[in-house]
Structures are given as C-alpha cells and as structure tokens.
Amino acid sequence: MLKIFIPILYLIFYAEFSRADDAALTHGSWRDISIEEQEQYLSESSQNTSLPISQRVSATIELGRFSGANAIIAVGRASRSADPELRIASVQAAEQWQGRAKWDVVSPLLDDDSELVRSVAVRALIPIWPILPESYQNYLGQNIDIYLRGLPETLEADLERAWFYSIQNDLLKSKDNYQRLNRKYSDARISVAYVQVLNNNQEHDEAKRILLEQLTVYPKDANLHYRLGLTNHQLGLVEQFKSHLSIAYEYGKDNAKIGYTYALSIRSTQPNKAIDTLTQAYAIDPNPSYLYAKCDTLLMVNKEANRCLSQLETVAPEHIVTELKSHY
C-alpha cells in the first residue's frame, strides 16, 4: 500500500498561509498550536493545488488523525480528486477513522477506475466488516471476492486471504484454507490466522490444541505465545494468560500490539514496567491508544503526567483527554 510521509513541519513551511501564521510557525513549533489549527493547516495543504502532489498526499494522510469538519471535507475532496495518489491518500486517512465516516469516504472508491485504488479501498474497509449492515456487507463482499481472486498464489497472498476470512468470521472457508495452506507451507502465521476464527466461534480448546502443537515447532514465536495467552484468557486461565503474554513480549519486543497488551496486563502490579513498555510501544507505532494507556497509568500511580497529557492532546480529541483527567 502506498505510504508517503513528509514531516509535518515541512508541509507547514511550504504552505501558503498568511504572514502572521508564517511568523507564528517560524518562531513556535507544531506542538505549540492547537489541534484545531493543525487540522486547518493540513486541510489547506491537502486542497492547495499549487503545492507538489507529494506534499498534498502527506497532508491528506495526516488528516486521518482528526475528526473535525475541515478534515472530513478535505479528505472527501481528495477522494474525488483526478489524481489517484490523492484518492489513495484519502483512503489512508479514512483508515484511521471508524464506522460510518470510513465507509462514506472509502466505499465509492470500490468502483474506481484504478485497480490499485480499488484494492486499497477493499483492504481499508475489511476491518469494519463485523459492524456493517448486511446490505453493506453484500456490496463489499462482491468486491472482496474480486480482490481475492486476483491475488497471486504465494504465501503472503494466501495469508492475506486467511486474514480476510478471519475478519469475515467465515469458519468454513478458514478451515479449508488452513488445511490447504498447511499442505503447501510451513509457517506459524497460518495457525495464528486460523486460531482467531476458532476463538471467535468459541472453539477455544481446539485453538489451544493447535497453538500448543505449533509451539513445539516454533517455540520462540511471539505471535503464537500471544495468541495462546489470549486463548487462555478466554478459557479463564488467568495465570497461563499472563505467563504466555510475558513470553510473547520477551520474544516480540518490537511488536507494539504485544507490548501494549502485556503492559495492560501488568500495570496494576508493575506500573513502572508498564509505563516503560507503553512508551516503547508508542515509539514503534504511534497509536493514540498506546499513549492514552501510558497517560492513564501515570495518573493511576500519581506520577507526573503533564508532558504525556500534552502530547496526547495533539493526537486525540479534546473530550477524550478531558474525560481522562476527570477520572483522577
């Protein structure tokens, strides 16, 4: 998927703002301006046809961090641009949104003239499959079938098929695909994808059996330990959940999701380690949820959290930060 990122300050420097705005940005910094001003600047950059297309693409993608009217309008206009790069950027922005907002921007691009744009749109919408009304699922499902048929016969493509089936919670297709892939390849990710479907269908014992079997082959696979930990949690085996989550973190410290989940599991007993782990997770993947959890943990143990909260204010809606502060 197309990923083009340019530092935000680079965007601002070249944007055609008023002299007063330029002066404020020259003598200040991006973090010193409000989240509303950030959204406005990026919206203007996204729509400014005098700017290089790469700069407009970067601004559009960054707008996914915002949910105000300026962002929605700018991303919507980008989705209707004659430039496929901007249409793809609009999808990447909307990927960061949830539910109806994502659907409204991305779904029209399922019929785009560009095969690449259509593919990006399908991949962006599949994560919200579980919450879509049946009529939306039927429409998206037709496009998913076309997309999956066009994938090559490779391990990575087959794993992507498995990912789609797991999100659609299609147990029959997942089982057939799992058996087929096990005959073709030797890769722990095949079992990880299948186990998600089993757990979604309350088949936790079978999921655990497969994971334990795979761990005899791949004893240091972080994702297998992570999934086994989650499966144990669903089985009510709290100590085994914590044990395998800890092992998963030891083998997968570069995996932000594993670090985040591990930190949440230990924050009541080892808050300092949880804070360090969340800091690392956010450095790997700047997901606002990770930063929120860090600020929450700092507040929970009465540690200085102003710096964390200030950072959170630049990436999260104001009411989220206000609610967090009100809890303490």
N, C-alpha and C positions, 0 to 999 in steps of 0.2 A: 504494500500500500504506500502511496506517495506520502513522504514525510519531509516537509521543508520547514526548517525553523531558522529564524533570524532573531537575534536578541532584540527584545522589545525596545531598548534604548536606541538601537539602530533605526527601528521603524519611526520612532518619535523624531529623531534628528532630521529625517528627510521629509517628514510630513509637513504639509503647508498650513501651519497654524498661524494665528495672529502673533504679532511681535511680543505682546505681553505673555502669551502662552509659551513662546520660544524661550523668553527670558526666565520664566518660572522653571522650565525644564532644564535649562542650561545650568542654573545655579542650585537647583534642587536635585531630586532623584525620583525615579519611578515609584519607589515605595512611599515617598512623601505625599503623593497625590491620592485623592480618594478613589475608591473603586469605581464610582460613577464617572469620574474624569478619565480613568483608564479605559473604561468601556467606550466613552465618547471618542477618545483619540483613536482607538483601534477601529471603531466603526467608520470614522472618517478616512482612515488609511485604507481600509478594505474597499471603500467605494470611490477612492480618488483615482480616476483613470489616468492622471498624469504621472502616477508612480509606476515603477517597474512591476511587472506581474508577480515576480517572486516576493516582492515586499507586500503586495496586496494579499497574496496567498497566506503569508505568515500572519498578517494581521487578522485575516478571516479565521484561521485555525485558533488563534489566541482568544477569539471572541467566544469560543466554546466554554470558557471559564465564567461567562457572565450570563445573566438571565433577564436583563432589562430590555426595554423596548428598542433601544439603539442596537443592541446585539442581535435581537431577533430580526429586525428589519434588514440589517446589513447582511446577515447570513442568508436570509431569504432571497435577497437580491443576488448574492453570489451564486446561489443555487440555480438561478435563471440566467447566469452570465453566458455569453457566447464562448468564453474561454473554458475549456474542460478542466484546466488547472484550478480555476476558481470554483467550479462545480464540485470537484473532488474536495477542495478545501472546505466547502460548506458542509459536506458530509462529515469530514473530520471534526469540524466544530460541533455539529449536532450530535456526534457520537458521545460527547461529554454531557449531553442533556438526557432527560428521562421521558419515557411515556409519549404523550401526545405531541409535545414540541418536537421531539426527534422524528416521529412519524410524519408530521406535517411538512417538514423540510426535506426529508430524505425520500419518502415514498414516490413522489413524482419522478425521481431520477431512476426508478426501476425501469422506466421506458425510455431512457436517454439514448441518443444516437450512438454514443460511445460505449463500446463493450467494457472498457476499463471503468467508466463511471458507473455502469450498471452493476459491475462486480463489487465495487467499493460500497455501493448502496445496499446490496444484499448482505454483505458482511457487517455493515453497520446496524442493520435492522434485526438480524437474527437474535441478538441478546435480549430484545424485548418481546420475543415471540410468546413467552408464557403469559404476558399481560394483555396481549392483543385480543380484540373481539374475534369471533370465528370468521366473520366476513373478511377481516383484515388478514387473518392467518391464511385463508384460502387464496387471497391475492398474492401475498408474499410467498406462499408455498409453491405456487406455479413458477415464480422467479427463482426460488431456491432450487427446484428440480432442474431448471435450465442451467443454472450456475454449476451445480454439482456434476451434471453430465459433461460439462465442458472441462472439468479438471483432468489433469493427466493421471496416468497410473503410476504414481510414485508414493513413497512412504509419507511424505509431507502432505500430499493431496489426500491420501487415504485418512490421515489423522484429522485433516480438516473436515472430511465427511463425518468422521466419528464425532467431532465437536458439534457439528450441526445436528446430528441425530440426538446427541445428549441434551442439547438445549430444547429441541422439539419433544424430548422425553419419549422418543419412539423406541420402545423396548424391543420390538420385533426386529426392526432394521438394525438397531445397535447390536443385538445378539448375533445376527447373521454377519454383520460387518466385523464384529470382534473375532468370530471363528475364522472368517476369511483372512483377516489380517494376521492372525496368529499362525496361519499356514504359510503366509508369504514372508513375514518379517520376525525379527527378534528385537523387540523394543518395549521398554516399560511403559511408554506413553500410551500404548494401545490399551493396556489394562486400566490405566488411570482414567481414560475417557469412558470406558465401559462401566467402571465402578460407579461413576457419577450417576449413570442412568439406573443402575441397580439400587443405589441408595435413594434416589428419587422415587422409586417404586417400592420402597420399604423392604427390599431384599438385602438387608444388611449382613446377614450370616453368609450369604453367597459372596457378597462383596468382600467380606473379611477373608474368606477362604482364598479367593483369587489373589488378594493383596499379600497374604502370608506366603502363598506359593511363589509369587513374583519376587518377594524379598529374599528367598533362598537363591535366586539367580542374580538379583541386583540389590545386595544388602545395604548399599550406601546411596540408594536413590532417594533424594529428598522428597520428591513428589509422592512416591509410594508410601513413605512414612507419614507424610502429611495426610494423605487420603485415609490411611489406616487409623490415624489419630481421630479424624473426623468421624469415621465409621464407628470407632469405639465410643465416641461421644454419643452417637445416635443409639447405640446399644446400652447406654447408661454406664459404661465402664470408664469412670472418670480418671482413675489413676493411669490406666492404659492410654487414655486420650492424651494426658499430659506427658507421659513418657515418650510416645511416638512423635508428639509435636516438638518436644525438646530435641529429639534425634533429627527430625526433619530440619530444624533450624541449624543444628550443627553442620549438617551436610549441605544446607541451602541458604547460607547467609547472604547470598547475592539475590535471593528471591524475596522481593518486597512483600508479597502477599503472605508468604510463610512467616516472615518476620513480624508482620502486623498481627497475624492470628496468634502467634506464640506470645507476643507482648501482652495481648489482651488476656491470655490465659494465666499470666504470672503477675499481672500488675497489682493485684491485691496482696500478694506475698513478697514480691520482689519489685517494688515500684521503680527503683533506680535503674535496674537492669531493663525494665520495660521501657523506660524513658529513652535509654540509650538505643535500644532496639528499634523503637519507633523513629528516632532521629535518623538512624541508618536506613530504615525502610523508606522514609520520605526523601532521603538523598538519592536513593536508587530510582524511585518512582514518585514524583511529586503529586501524589493523590491527596486531595484535601482531607479525606477520611483519616489518613495516617497522621497528618498534622493536628487534626481535631483531637484524635485519641491522645496524642502527646500532651496537648494543652490541658485536656481533661485530667490526665494522670498527674500533671504538675499541680493543678489546682486541688486534686484529691488529697495530695500529701502536703499541702500548704507550702509548696515551693514557688519561687519567683516565676511567674508565668507571663509577665507583661510582654516580653520580647516575642514569645510564642504566639500570644494573642494578637499582637500587632501584625505578625506575619500571616496569621490565619485570616485577618480582616482583608488582606489583599487577594485572597483566593476563595473566600466563602461569603455568601450573602450576609448582610449585616444582622438580620434577625437570628441567624444560626449562632453567631458569636455572642449576641446579646443573651440568648437563652442559655448558652453555656455558662456565661458569667453569673447568671441569676441562680444557678444551681448551688453556688458556693458563697 
